[in-house]
Amino acid sequence: MCRNITVLRGLEPAATEQEIYAAALQYVRKVGGLTGLSSTTKPAVDKAVAAIAAATTTLLAELPDRRVPPATEPPLRRIAAREAQ
C-alpha cells in the first residue's frame, strides 16, 4: 500500500502521542486518497484518525518488545534532530 509508513514499535524513547497521531493521519489520507482536508471531509477524517490512533496505542502497548530497534527514525524525530543542530 504505502511504502513510507513509519515503524513506531521499538522506538527509544517510545512513540509519542504526536507520532502516533501523525502516522494515523498519514494512513487515513492514503487510504482515503486525500491530499488535503476540506470542511466536508474533516469530520470523517478526524473521527477515523482518533479511532486509528487509539487502536495503534493499544497495539503498541500489547506487542512484545522488539529485539532490534527500527532501522529508521520517524519523520518528526528527524525534523527535531535537524532543528537541534
N, C-alpha and C positions, 0 to 999 in steps of 0.2 A: 504494500500500500504506500507508505511513505518511508523513505529511507532515512529521513532526518529526525525521526522520533528519538528523543533523548532518553538514555537509560538512567533511571533515578535510583534503582536498587543498588545498595552497596556504597553509596557516596559517604565520604567522611569530610565534614560532618554530614549527618543525614539530610535528605532533601527537605527544603523549607516549604512552607505553605505557598509561597510565591512561585517556587519552581514547579510545584505540583499543579497550581492554577495555570501557569504558562503552558505546561505540557497538555493539560486538559483542553485549553483553548486551541492549541495547535491541532489537536486531534479533531475537535468539533469543526473547526474551519476546513480541515482537509476532507473529512467525511461529507460535510455539507456543501463542499465546493464553493466556499465563501472566501472572498478576498478582503472584504470589509463588512462592517456591520451597519445596517440601516435601522430605522425606527421600527420597521416591520419584522426584522429578523432578530433584533436584540433580545427580546423577552425569551424566545425559544433557545437562543444560544446561551444566555445567562443560566437558564434552568438546566440545560444539558451540561454545561461546564461545571456547575455546582455538583450535579449528580456524579459526573465522572471524576471530579477531584475528590469527592468523598469516597468513592469506590477505590480510587488509587491509593488514598491514605490508608484505607483498611487493608488493601492488598500488600502494601509495603510493610505494614506492621505485622502481618501474619506470615510473610515469607521468611524462610531462614536466612541467616547472614550469607553473603557471598564469600567465597574463598579468595577471589581476586576482585579488586575494585574495577569499575568500568574503565575502558580504555580512553574515553573522552570525558571532558567536563561539560556540564550543562551550559547553554549559552549565557545564562545570567551570571554564572561564576566567571566565565571568560571575560565578560564585559567588566565585572568588578575588578578582576585581576589587572586588566589593561588600564583602568582608571587609577588603580593604586600605584602604578609605576610612575 
